[in-house]
């Protein structure tokens, strides 16, 4: 997963921030903490929430949208990022989420779920907003969006691991296998947010 290469780059950029994050469970700077469960949705810290997972389709559609968002915005970050840490993180997201997309495609075919043609509205809106930004404004919006998106992704995959339906067995396994990587992504994103990106490169 290229975690060692990326981690080295970020540690060089923000070692104090990662230490602080390891000791705190609070939300990243600029990202509100609002965990709750209402109206059939699981609302996660800093996000609009994810739908409850009761069927394979529920999970696959949301996970696919998350992957599409990560790949598209990761490519933007790799090419437009103002800081090296943001560019490296973006490429890391492209690599990891391309792999999970391939696994999701297999799951979708097994469960007869049609491949998603587009991101869900909240992901599409975030990606569209990023395309209009550049420089420090891009870095700030990208990093904050990554904290939100990965908190939602972790909540989605945690839900999937708790399902008990027999037809969700392979999805439970996939979710359990993928969760450690998603949690690592979230920790990285929170670390970047804690550095004060994009102001860290200001003169």
trRosetta pair geometry for C-beta under 8 A, 3 or more apart (Angstrom, degrees):
i j d omega theta_ij theta_ji phi_ij phi_ji
1 92 7.9 55 161 -164 80 92
1 95 7.3 140 -157 116 53 115
1 96 5.6 39 -149 -96 98 104
1 181 6.2 -152 -123 -124 157 116
2 5 4.9 -46 -173 40 83 115
2 6 5.8 79 129 -20 90 102
2 92 5.9 -144 91 -120 118 86
2 95 6.0 35 18 94 133 161
2 96 7.9 -123 40 -54 98 92
3 6 6.0 -64 -148 43 31 106
3 7 5.8 31 159 -23 69 112
3 92 7.8 89 -97 -151 47 126
3 184 6.4 -33 -126 163 129 149
4 7 5.8 -55 -140 37 26 111
4 8 6.5 31 159 -23 61 104
5 8 6.0 -56 -156 29 27 111
5 9 6.9 24 151 -16 61 105
5 88 7.9 -141 129 -165 90 119
6 9 5.7 -59 -157 34 37 111
6 10 6.4 25 154 -13 71 108
6 88 5.5 160 -128 151 79 109
6 89 6.6 101 -160 -92 121 54
6 92 4.5 36 -88 -82 150 143
6 188 7.1 2 135 -131 123 146
7 10 5.9 -59 -146 41 33 106
7 11 6.0 36 157 -22 69 107
7 188 7.5 -105 -95 -101 72 110
8 11 5.9 -53 -143 35 28 111
8 12 6.5 29 157 -19 62 106
9 12 6.0 -58 -155 35 28 111
9 13 6.5 21 150 -15 63 112
9 84 6.6 -124 -172 131 118 103
9 85 6.0 168 137 -107 100 66
9 88 4.6 -38 102 114 162 176
10 13 5.3 -61 -149 41 36 111
10 14 6.0 -41 174 42 72 98
10 18 7.1 102 130 -60 107 128
10 85 5.3 94 -105 -142 68 109
10 88 7.3 -148 -52 87 81 131
10 89 7.2 69 -75 -67 118 103
10 188 6.3 -135 -66 -147 173 91
10 191 6.1 71 166 113 132 135
10 192 6.8 -80 -137 -71 118 86
11 14 7.2 -97 -132 63 20 54
11 15 5.1 46 -171 -85 71 83
11 18 6.5 -44 -106 8 71 152
12 15 7.4 28 -87 -41 13 97
13 83 7.1 93 -144 166 141 126
13 84 7.1 -163 -81 74 128 95
13 85 4.2 -32 -21 -66 176 132
13 195 6.5 -6 134 -124 97 161
13 200 7.2 73 179 138 95 156
14 17 4.0 -21 168 30 112 122
14 18 6.2 117 113 -23 88 87
14 85 7.0 47 -5 -112 111 163
14 191 6.0 145 99 162 130 93
14 192 7.0 154 26 -104 159 43
14 194 7.0 131 170 87 136 89
14 195 3.8 -78 -109 -91 140 122
14 200 7.3 -70 -79 -112 104 159
15 18 6.0 -58 -151 34 34 108
15 19 6.6 34 155 -19 66 105
16 19 5.7 -57 -152 35 35 113
16 20 6.4 34 153 -19 68 106
17 20 5.7 -55 -151 36 33 111
17 21 6.3 33 153 -20 67 106
17 191 5.3 115 118 -165 107 69
17 192 7.7 100 123 -82 150 13
17 194 3.8 149 -164 106 107 108
17 195 4.5 -78 -40 -71 162 68
18 21 5.6 -53 -146 36 34 112
18 22 6.4 39 155 -26 65 103
18 187 8.0 59 -140 162 90 96
18 191 4.6 12 -89 -130 78 124
18 194 7.6 157 -60 70 36 137
19 22 5.8 -52 -151 29 31 113
19 23 7.0 14 155 -7 61 108
20 23 6.2 -72 -158 41 32 102
20 24 6.2 -2 158 4 70 121
20 194 5.9 -177 77 -177 120 144
21 24 6.1 -79 -137 51 30 94
21 28 8.0 0 -112 -97 112 86
21 187 6.7 134 135 -159 135 76
21 190 5.2 132 -139 120 136 110
21 191 5.3 -101 4 -85 157 70
21 194 5.4 -135 -57 -22 107 159
26 33 6.5 -79 -163 -61 69 146
27 31 4.9 -139 168 93 113 88
27 32 6.3 9 127 150 173 13
27 33 4.0 -149 -29 -63 125 92
27 45 5.3 -163 -98 -179 107 125
27 46 6.0 146 -148 -49 124 112
27 147 7.8 95 -169 161 82 134
28 31 4.6 39 66 29 86 125
28 46 7.4 9 41 -68 94 156
28 144 7.5 -167 100 -119 127 63
28 147 4.7 -99 28 -128 144 157
28 189 7.5 -84 -55 125 160 81
28 190 4.6 -146 -75 -134 116 76
28 193 3.7 41 180 99 135 148
28 194 6.3 -107 -140 -53 90 76
29 193 5.7 -179 44 152 81 97
29 194 6.4 125 0 -102 108 49
29 196 7.7 -3 66 -86 155 57
30 140 8.0 -52 125 -173 172 98
30 144 5.7 -71 111 -108 121 122
30 193 6.9 -137 46 -167 106 113
31 45 7.0 69 139 148 107 93
31 46 3.9 -2 179 -108 104 134
31 144 5.9 177 -71 -150 102 85
31 147 5.0 -93 -73 107 166 140
31 148 6.4 -155 -140 -62 122 82
31 193 6.8 -18 -9 -166 123 159
32 45 7.4 -156 105 -168 54 69
32 46 5.8 150 58 -92 59 63
33 45 5.0 -21 -131 -134 59 106
33 46 7.2 -15 -85 -42 38 79
34 43 6.3 -53 120 139 95 119
34 45 6.3 136 38 -121 54 47
34 46 7.2 144 27 -40 92 32
35 43 6.7 165 -146 99 32 78
35 44 6.3 1 -108 -142 77 38
35 45 5.4 -24 -56 -57 89 78
36 43 4.9 4 62 59 75 117
37 41 7.4 -170 -153 92 57 46
37 42 5.2 -19 -111 -115 89 65
37 43 6.8 -168 -87 21 33 77
38 41 6.5 -12 75 58 58 84
38 43 6.5 0 28 -8 90 120
40 51 6.9 -5 139 -150 91 75
40 52 5.3 -98 -175 2 65 120
41 49 4.3 71 156 139 118 137
41 50 6.7 161 -162 80 83 28
41 51 5.8 -55 -109 -104 77 43
41 52 6.6 -121 -95 -30 26 78
42 49 5.9 171 84 -160 40 95
42 50 5.5 -16 60 62 92 82
42 51 7.8 44 17 132 79 7
42 52 6.3 111 -25 -84 94 65
42 155 5.4 -169 120 162 126 126
42 156 7.9 170 65 -78 128 53
42 159 6.4 -163 -2 -68 159 132
43 47 7.2 -174 -165 84 64 76
43 48 7.4 -79 -129 160 87 26
43 49 3.8 -53 -99 -85 60 117
44 47 4.8 14 70 45 94 116
44 49 6.2 148 8 -106 71 53
44 50 6.8 27 -12 1 116 96
44 151 4.5 169 145 136 125 99
44 152 4.9 -178 44 -88 143 55
44 154 7.5 134 -142 64 148 88
44 155 4.3 -137 -80 -23 129 150
45 151 4.8 -104 63 -167 86 154
46 144 7.9 -142 -172 -178 130 78
46 147 5.8 -22 113 119 165 100
46 148 4.3 -125 129 -99 104 78
46 151 5.6 100 53 34 105 153
47 50 7.7 17 119 -33 135 79
47 122 7.8 84 -170 159 92 148
47 148 4.4 134 -78 -172 88 89
47 149 7.2 129 -99 -75 129 30
47 151 5.8 -174 -12 81 122 109
47 152 4.4 -123 139 -59 175 110
48 122 5.1 -142 40 -116 141 149
48 152 7.9 9 50 -93 62 137
49 152 7.1 168 -141 -120 13 105
50 62 5.7 83 -156 -164 109 147
50 152 5.2 133 -44 -168 110 94
50 155 5.8 164 26 96 127 112
50 156 4.7 -105 167 -77 170 96
50 159 7.6 -149 99 1 126 145
51 58 5.9 -125 106 -158 115 100
51 62 6.3 -155 39 -68 96 136
52 58 7.0 -36 102 -173 51 148
52 159 7.0 -162 -151 -157 53 147
53 58 4.7 165 -130 111 55 124
53 59 4.8 49 -137 -69 120 89
53 62 7.7 -104 -84 32 97 140
53 156 6.8 109 -48 -160 126 69
53 159 4.4 131 23 126 121 123
53 160 5.4 -66 137 -77 168 68
53 163 6.2 -89 115 -62 108 124
54 58 5.6 86 38 -10 59 157
54 163 7.6 160 -125 -120 31 118
54 165 7.8 90 -177 -26 55 143
55 58 4.9 112 55 -5 72 100
55 59 7.6 -149 93 2 46 83
55 165 7.8 -26 -107 61 45 169
55 167 8.0 -7 -148 94 66 122
55 168 7.9 -150 -154 -75 26 108
56 59 6.0 -64 -157 41 36 105
56 60 5.8 27 157 -17 74 114
56 107 7.3 -154 -167 163 114 102
56 111 4.1 -125 125 -151 154 159
56 113 6.4 -138 120 -41 103 131
56 167 6.3 -87 -34 133 115 101
56 168 6.2 -168 -72 -99 78 73
56 171 5.7 -170 -119 -45 82 144
57 60 5.9 -58 -134 41 29 107
57 61 6.0 25 170 -17 66 111
57 111 7.1 -158 -59 133 65 129
57 113 5.1 170 -105 -108 75 120
58 61 6.7 -67 -152 35 16 104
58 62 6.7 1 161 -4 56 115
59 62 6.3 -73 -153 43 27 102
59 63 5.8 18 162 -14 70 116
59 156 7.0 136 -136 173 74 99
59 159 7.7 -164 -97 93 100 106
59 160 5.1 80 -120 -95 138 120
59 168 7.7 106 -2 -137 146 107
59 171 5.4 101 81 -167 159 140
59 175 7.5 -77 -160 -68 139 124
60 63 5.9 -60 -139 42 26 107
60 64 6.0 28 161 -22 64 110
60 104 6.2 142 -145 -166 81 98
60 107 6.0 -162 -103 111 114 112
60 108 5.1 133 -169 -90 142 85
60 111 6.7 -167 -34 62 150 139
60 113 4.8 103 84 99 154 165
60 171 7.6 -95 -56 -111 84 124
61 64 5.9 -55 -145 34 25 111
61 65 6.6 25 156 -18 61 106
61 113 7.1 -127 -52 -178 82 131
61 116 5.8 123 -139 -76 67 119
61 120 7.7 91 150 -64 93 112
62 65 5.8 -53 -150 35 32 111
62 66 6.4 35 151 -20 64 105
62 120 7.1 1 -118 -30 61 146
62 156 5.5 -153 121 -138 130 142
63 66 5.5 -53 -150 35 34 115
63 67 6.4 35 152 -19 66 103
63 100 7.6 -109 169 150 110 118
63 104 5.7 -166 112 -111 117 135
63 153 7.7 89 -121 -139 68 87
63 156 6.4 176 -75 134 78 139
63 157 7.5 85 -100 -75 113 85
64 67 5.7 -53 -149 36 33 111
64 68 6.4 34 153 -19 66 104
64 101 7.2 85 -132 -127 70 79
64 104 5.5 171 -82 148 82 148
64 108 7.3 42 -66 -67 134 135
64 115 7.2 179 -150 -158 154 62
64 116 4.3 151 114 12 137 131
65 68 5.7 -52 -147 36 32 111
65 69 6.3 35 153 -20 64 106
65 116 6.1 -112 -62 166 73 168
65 119 4.8 104 -152 -147 86 62
65 120 4.2 22 -151 -6 160 94
65 123 5.2 171 164 11 100 153
66 69 5.7 -56 -151 36 29 113
66 70 6.4 26 154 -17 65 108
66 97 7.8 -133 124 -138 77 125
66 123 7.0 -143 -91 -92 39 143
66 149 6.6 146 -143 -177 88 99
66 152 7.2 -162 -104 103 120 107
66 153 5.0 124 -162 -96 149 105
66 156 7.1 -154 -39 39 151 158
67 70 5.7 -56 -145 38 32 109
67 71 6.2 27 159 -17 67 107
67 97 4.6 168 -145 -177 76 103
67 98 7.9 136 -175 -76 109 26
67 100 5.7 -148 -102 91 125 104
67 101 4.5 155 160 -76 147 91
67 104 6.5 -150 -9 11 155 152
68 71 6.0 -57 -145 38 28 107
68 72 6.1 21 161 -13 65 112
68 101 7.7 101 -62 -104 60 125
68 116 7.0 -112 -26 96 140 125
68 118 7.6 168 142 -173 166 30
68 119 4.8 -150 95 -77 127 91
68 123 7.0 93 82 139 97 146
69 72 6.2 -62 -143 41 25 104
69 73 6.0 5 168 0 65 115
69 119 5.4 98 -63 -127 86 136
69 123 3.9 -102 -78 -161 130 119
69 126 6.9 38 -151 74 122 120
69 127 6.0 -136 -135 -56 76 116
69 149 6.1 -151 117 -138 137 141
70 73 6.5 -62 -134 49 22 97
70 74 5.6 29 162 -28 61 116
70 93 4.7 -132 179 174 97 112
70 94 7.6 -172 136 -78 81 39
70 96 7.8 -62 145 79 140 92
70 97 4.0 153 95 -58 129 167
70 149 6.9 166 -74 141 86 143
71 74 5.7 -55 -139 36 22 115
71 75 6.6 25 159 -20 59 103
71 93 7.2 -156 -83 131 36 89
71 94 5.5 84 -137 -125 64 66
71 97 5.1 -139 -57 97 83 121
71 98 6.1 99 -105 -67 120 76
71 101 7.1 1 -44 -40 140 144
72 75 6.1 -56 -157 31 28 109
72 76 6.8 27 148 -16 62 105
72 119 7.6 -85 16 -46 144 137
72 127 5.4 18 107 -137 130 137
73 76 5.2 -48 -150 35 42 116
73 77 6.2 43 151 -21 69 103
73 90 7.3 -118 129 -133 64 99
73 93 7.5 -29 85 108 83 150
73 126 7.3 -27 -75 122 143 100
73 127 5.5 -122 -64 -111 98 85
73 130 5.7 73 -126 50 100 171
73 142 6.5 166 174 -135 112 93
73 145 6.9 -112 -168 109 162 138
73 146 7.8 -165 117 -74 136 87
74 77 5.6 -52 -146 37 33 111
74 78 6.3 36 154 -23 65 105
74 89 7.9 -121 -131 124 87 63
74 90 4.3 153 -160 -171 58 67
74 91 6.6 143 170 -75 102 17
74 92 7.5 -127 -148 63 124 49
74 93 3.5 -151 -97 84 131 109
74 94 4.0 -171 116 -50 132 78
74 97 6.9 166 -9 32 149 128
75 78 5.7 -51 -144 33 32 113
75 79 6.5 10 161 -2 64 110
75 90 7.0 -166 -33 164 10 112
75 94 5.8 91 -62 -90 71 130
76 79 6.4 -76 -153 47 26 96
76 80 5.4 -25 172 24 70 122
76 90 7.0 -122 72 -149 53 140
76 127 7.8 160 -11 -153 147 80
76 130 5.6 98 119 134 161 124
76 131 6.8 -106 -118 -88 142 64
76 138 7.8 -136 147 -167 107 121
76 142 7.4 -160 99 -103 109 126
77 80 6.6 -71 -113 57 21 81
77 81 4.7 44 -175 -59 66 110
77 86 5.5 -121 -168 158 106 88
77 87 6.3 -175 146 -107 75 38
77 89 6.6 -57 141 83 145 84
77 90 2.6 -172 89 -84 111 138
77 91 7.8 -129 93 -27 96 55
77 93 7.4 58 47 35 137 129
77 138 7.8 171 -107 152 64 108
77 142 5.2 129 -92 -165 111 153
78 81 6.7 10 -87 -3 11 115
78 87 5.4 83 -137 -162 40 72
78 90 4.1 -147 -47 104 68 118
78 91 4.4 94 -104 -62 122 82
78 94 6.6 -28 -30 -13 141 137
79 87 7.7 129 -27 -130 15 99
80 133 8.0 115 145 96 140 74
80 134 6.2 -104 -170 -123 114 71
80 138 5.5 -96 132 169 114 163
81 84 7.7 123 115 -97 122 12
81 85 8.0 -138 165 74 138 47
81 86 3.6 -175 -154 102 126 106
81 87 3.8 -159 59 -62 135 71
81 89 7.9 139 -107 47 157 89
81 90 5.9 -159 -43 -7 131 136
81 138 6.9 -144 -109 114 39 118
81 139 6.1 82 -153 -91 73 88
81 142 7.1 -85 -102 52 88 164
82 86 6.5 39 46 42 61 143
82 134 7.9 110 -65 163 101 57
82 135 5.1 61 -87 -164 128 40
82 136 5.4 -35 16 -74 175 46
82 138 6.3 140 -24 62 100 102
82 139 4.6 -79 34 -37 108 125
82 198 5.3 40 67 -144 141 127
82 201 6.4 -162 137 48 104 147
83 86 4.6 93 62 6 88 101
83 87 7.0 -156 95 -4 47 85
83 139 5.7 71 8 -120 100 145
83 197 6.0 -101 14 -131 150 110
83 198 6.5 -167 -24 -134 113 78
83 200 6.7 40 -101 70 146 111
83 201 5.4 -168 -91 -33 96 134
84 87 5.6 -56 -146 39 35 111
84 88 6.1 34 156 -20 68 108
85 88 5.8 -55 -145 38 28 110
85 89 6.2 29 156 -19 63 108
85 192 6.1 171 137 -116 123 106
85 195 7.5 34 85 40 166 165
85 197 7.0 -120 80 -89 124 136
86 89 5.7 -53 -144 37 30 111
86 90 6.3 36 155 -23 63 105
86 139 4.9 -111 -64 -127 163 94
86 142 6.2 90 -159 86 120 138
86 143 6.7 -85 -109 -60 106 101
86 192 6.9 112 -84 -158 73 141
86 197 6.4 142 -60 -166 113 145
86 198 7.8 -18 -36 -100 147 89
87 90 5.8 -53 -151 32 29 114
87 91 6.7 25 155 -14 63 104
88 91 6.0 -57 -152 37 31 107
88 92 6.3 36 150 -23 64 107
89 92 5.4 -55 -150 34 33 117
89 93 6.5 36 153 -21 66 102
89 146 7.4 6 147 -124 132 171
89 188 6.3 168 -125 146 113 123
89 189 7.4 123 -170 -87 142 67
89 192 6.4 -30 -52 -59 163 151
90 93 5.8 -54 -153 32 32 111
90 94 6.7 34 150 -20 64 102
90 142 7.4 -30 -80 177 110 143
91 94 5.5 -48 -151 31 38 115
91 95 6.5 38 153 -18 67 104
92 95 5.9 -56 -152 36 31 111
92 96 6.3 17 158 -9 66 111
92 185 8.0 177 123 -112 113 90
92 188 7.7 -74 97 141 152 167
93 96 6.2 -60 -139 43 29 102
93 97 5.7 9 171 -3 68 118
93 146 7.6 -112 -79 -124 147 119
93 185 7.0 90 -100 -138 87 124
94 97 6.6 -67 -135 47 17 96
94 98 6.1 25 163 -27 59 112
95 98 6.1 -60 -151 29 20 111
95 99 7.0 18 154 -17 58 106
96 99 5.9 -59 -162 32 34 112
96 100 6.7 21 150 -10 68 105
96 181 6.1 -179 -163 172 132 130
96 185 7.1 -157 87 -74 159 124
97 100 5.5 -48 -141 41 44 107
97 101 6.2 56 153 -29 66 100
98 101 5.6 -49 -150 30 31 118
98 102 6.9 35 151 -21 61 100
99 102 5.9 -53 -159 29 33 111
99 103 6.9 27 148 -13 64 104
100 103 5.4 -52 -150 39 43 112
100 104 6.1 46 150 -22 70 104
100 178 6.0 76 -115 -127 124 134
100 181 8.0 -170 -59 88 126 144
101 104 5.6 -53 -145 37 32 113
101 105 6.4 41 153 -28 64 101
102 105 5.7 -47 -151 25 31 116
102 106 7.1 31 151 -16 60 100
103 106 5.8 -53 -160 32 37 112
103 107 6.6 34 147 -15 67 105
103 174 6.2 161 150 -141 125 121
103 178 7.8 -174 81 -70 153 126
104 107 5.4 -54 -148 39 38 112
104 108 6.1 42 153 -25 70 104
104 174 7.9 126 -84 171 61 150
105 108 5.7 -50 -145 33 29 114
105 109 6.6 29 155 -17 62 104
105 115 6.8 8 -122 -101 83 112
106 109 6.0 -56 -151 35 30 109
106 110 6.4 31 152 -20 64 109
107 110 5.6 -58 -150 36 32 114
107 111 6.3 7 161 1 68 112
107 113 7.8 -3 120 38 76 124
107 170 6.4 -179 -120 120 97 117
107 171 6.4 97 -157 -88 137 79
107 174 6.3 -43 -72 -33 142 165
108 111 6.3 -72 -146 49 26 94
108 113 4.3 -96 -150 73 78 98
108 114 7.4 -58 175 86 118 7
108 115 6.0 97 131 -82 159 63
109 112 7.6 34 -172 -71 28 31
109 113 8.0 -79 -46 48 21 69
110 170 6.8 -31 108 76 156 161
111 167 7.5 106 -121 167 105 106
116 119 7.7 73 145 -85 130 28
118 124 6.7 20 161 -80 104 128
119 123 3.9 -114 174 94 124 118
119 124 4.5 161 83 -59 111 80
119 127 6.7 107 38 3 165 139
120 123 5.2 81 59 16 74 106
120 124 6.9 -149 92 -10 31 94
121 124 5.6 -59 -140 38 30 111
121 125 6.1 31 163 -22 67 105
122 125 5.9 -51 -147 33 29 111
122 126 6.6 28 155 -16 62 106
123 126 5.8 -57 -150 37 32 110
123 127 6.3 29 155 -17 67 108
123 149 7.4 80 -111 -116 90 114
124 127 5.8 -58 -147 39 30 110
124 128 6.2 32 155 -22 66 107
125 128 5.8 -54 -146 35 29 112
125 129 6.4 31 156 -20 63 105
126 129 5.9 -54 -151 33 30 112
126 130 6.7 32 152 -22 62 105
126 145 5.1 136 -172 -139 126 129
126 148 7.9 -157 -110 80 150 133
126 149 7.4 -180 112 -65 168 115
127 130 5.7 -54 -153 31 34 114
127 131 6.9 39 152 -27 64 100
128 131 5.9 -50 -157 23 35 114
128 132 7.5 27 152 -16 62 103
129 132 6.2 -63 -165 30 37 108
129 133 7.1 25 148 -18 68 112
129 141 6.6 -131 125 179 110 143
130 133 5.9 -69 -155 33 40 110
130 138 6.7 79 -160 -144 77 82
130 141 5.9 -175 -101 113 75 122
130 142 6.0 79 -128 -82 122 82
130 145 7.0 -69 -67 4 120 163
133 137 4.7 -130 -158 112 112 102
133 138 4.1 160 120 -82 105 72
133 141 5.6 126 15 30 172 143
134 137 6.7 39 61 57 39 100
134 138 5.2 1 -127 -32 14 125
135 138 6.0 122 53 13 34 100
135 139 7.4 -68 135 -2 38 97
135 198 7.2 109 144 163 65 163
136 139 5.6 -52 -149 35 39 113
136 140 6.3 37 156 -19 69 105
136 198 3.4 177 -150 102 77 144
136 199 7.0 66 -155 -70 131 48
136 201 7.5 -155 -93 58 100 103
136 202 7.4 29 -94 -67 147 95
137 140 5.9 -55 -148 36 30 111
137 141 6.3 22 159 -12 65 110
137 198 7.3 -70 -31 16 20 148
138 141 6.1 -65 -148 42 27 104
138 142 5.9 26 159 -20 67 113
138 198 7.7 75 62 -66 59 145
139 142 5.9 -59 -143 38 25 110
139 143 6.2 18 164 -15 64 111
139 197 5.0 -112 152 164 117 102
139 198 3.6 110 71 -81 130 109
140 143 6.3 -61 -147 38 24 105
140 144 6.3 18 160 -12 62 111
140 197 6.5 -177 -86 120 56 73
140 198 5.0 -84 -44 -7 85 97
141 144 6.0 -59 -144 41 29 108
141 145 6.1 30 157 -20 64 111
142 145 5.8 -62 -150 39 26 111
142 146 6.4 28 153 -24 64 106
143 146 5.6 -51 -148 31 32 113
143 147 6.9 36 153 -20 63 98
143 189 6.4 164 -161 -161 69 79
143 192 4.8 -132 -136 117 124 117
143 193 5.1 166 149 -77 114 74
143 197 5.2 109 -27 84 161 127
144 147 5.9 -49 -155 30 35 111
144 148 6.7 32 150 -14 65 106
144 193 6.4 102 -85 -111 57 116
145 148 5.7 -56 -150 40 35 111
145 149 5.9 30 156 -17 70 111
146 149 5.7 -53 -134 41 30 108
146 150 6.0 21 167 -12 65 111
146 185 7.7 -119 179 161 105 96
146 189 3.9 -149 121 -129 110 131
146 192 7.5 25 70 60 139 133
147 150 6.4 -64 -143 42 21 101
147 151 6.4 24 158 -20 61 108
147 186 7.2 83 -136 -150 54 73
147 189 4.8 -175 -73 133 61 118
147 190 5.8 97 -115 -79 107 66
147 193 5.4 10 -53 -39 137 149
148 151 6.0 -61 -152 34 26 109
148 152 6.6 22 154 -14 63 108
149 152 5.8 -58 -154 38 31 111
149 153 6.2 31 151 -21 67 107
150 153 5.2 -46 -138 36 40 114
150 154 6.2 45 159 -21 67 100
150 182 6.2 173 -157 -175 90 82
150 185 5.1 -154 -123 110 139 104
150 186 3.9 -174 132 -86 127 81
150 189 5.5 156 19 20 143 149
151 154 5.9 -51 -148 35 29 110
151 155 6.5 29 153 -17 62 107
151 186 6.3 107 -67 -129 56 125
152 155 5.7 -58 -151 37 32 111
152 156 6.3 34 153 -22 67 106
153 156 5.6 -53 -148 34 32 113
153 157 6.3 22 159 -11 67 108
153 182 5.1 -139 119 -152 115 130
153 185 7.8 -7 74 78 142 134
153 186 7.8 -160 62 -62 103 108
154 157 6.1 -60 -144 43 29 103
154 158 6.1 31 156 -21 65 109
154 179 7.0 84 -137 -145 73 83
154 182 5.2 172 -82 130 74 120
154 183 6.0 87 -112 -81 123 69
154 186 5.8 -12 -40 -43 134 149
155 158 5.7 -55 -144 37 28 113
155 159 6.6 36 154 -23 62 102
156 159 5.8 -54 -159 29 29 113
156 160 6.8 27 149 -19 63 105
157 160 5.4 -48 -150 33 39 115
157 161 6.7 41 152 -21 66 100
157 175 4.4 173 -162 -156 80 94
157 178 6.0 -118 -138 87 146 106
157 179 5.0 179 127 -86 131 86
157 182 5.9 140 21 25 152 161
158 161 5.8 -52 -152 31 35 111
158 162 6.8 25 153 -14 64 109
158 175 7.7 -171 -59 166 16 122
158 179 6.8 93 -72 -119 67 129
159 162 6.0 -72 -159 38 33 106
159 163 7.2 48 149 -43 67 92
160 163 5.9 -32 -156 -1 40 115
160 168 7.1 -153 -161 -178 77 119
160 171 5.4 -106 -168 144 118 101
160 172 6.1 -168 149 -98 80 49
160 174 7.7 -47 139 76 143 86
160 175 3.7 173 93 -70 123 161
161 172 5.6 100 -125 -152 43 77
161 175 4.8 -142 -56 107 79 121
161 176 5.0 107 -112 -71 114 83
161 179 6.8 -13 -43 -46 139 143
163 168 4.4 -42 111 112 136 161
163 171 7.2 8 51 90 141 115
163 172 6.0 -136 59 -76 93 104
164 168 7.7 63 66 55 13 125
165 168 4.4 79 71 2 95 111
166 169 6.2 -12 -171 -33 46 108
168 171 4.7 -62 -164 50 72 115
168 172 5.6 82 133 -32 89 95
169 172 5.7 -51 -149 30 29 113
169 173 6.6 28 153 -17 62 105
170 173 5.6 -52 -151 36 36 114
170 174 6.3 36 151 -19 66 105
171 174 5.6 -51 -144 38 34 111
171 175 6.1 35 156 -20 66 107
172 175 5.8 -57 -146 37 27 110
172 176 6.2 25 157 -18 64 109
173 176 5.9 -57 -147 37 27 109
173 177 6.3 26 155 -18 63 110
174 177 5.8 -60 -148 38 29 111
174 178 6.1 15 159 -12 66 115
175 178 6.0 -66 -142 43 27 103
175 179 6.2 45 159 -45 65 100
176 179 6.0 -35 -144 7 28 118
177 180 8.0 -63 172 20 31 97
178 181 5.7 -63 -168 41 56 111
178 182 6.1 52 142 -21 84 108
179 182 5.6 -59 -144 39 35 110
179 183 6.1 35 160 -20 70 105
180 183 5.8 -54 -146 37 31 111
180 184 6.4 34 153 -21 63 105
181 184 5.5 -53 -151 34 33 113
181 185 6.5 37 150 -21 65 102
182 185 5.4 -49 -150 33 35 115
182 186 6.5 37 151 -20 65 102
183 186 5.5 -50 -149 35 35 114
183 187 6.4 37 151 -20 65 103
184 187 5.7 -52 -149 35 33 112
184 188 6.4 35 152 -19 64 105
185 188 5.7 -56 -151 36 31 113
185 189 6.3 29 153 -17 66 106
186 189 5.7 -54 -145 38 32 110
186 190 6.2 29 156 -16 66 107
187 190 5.8 -55 -144 40 29 109
187 191 6.3 35 152 -24 62 106
188 191 5.5 -55 -151 33 30 115
188 192 6.6 29 153 -17 64 102
189 192 5.7 -52 -150 35 33 110
189 193 6.4 34 151 -18 65 105
190 193 5.5 -51 -145 38 35 113
190 194 6.2 38 153 -23 64 107
191 194 5.6 -57 -150 35 30 113
191 195 7.0 37 152 -31 62 98
192 195 5.8 -47 -156 17 36 114
192 197 5.3 -17 171 6 85 142
193 197 6.9 -80 -101 41 29 100
195 200 5.3 -13 147 -58 106 142
196 199 4.7 -61 151 56 104 104
196 200 5.3 129 82 -54 94 85
197 200 5.7 -33 -86 7 56 114
198 201 6.6 -47 175 31 75 100
198 202 7.8 96 126 -42 76 91
199 202 5.1 -29 -163 -4 63 122
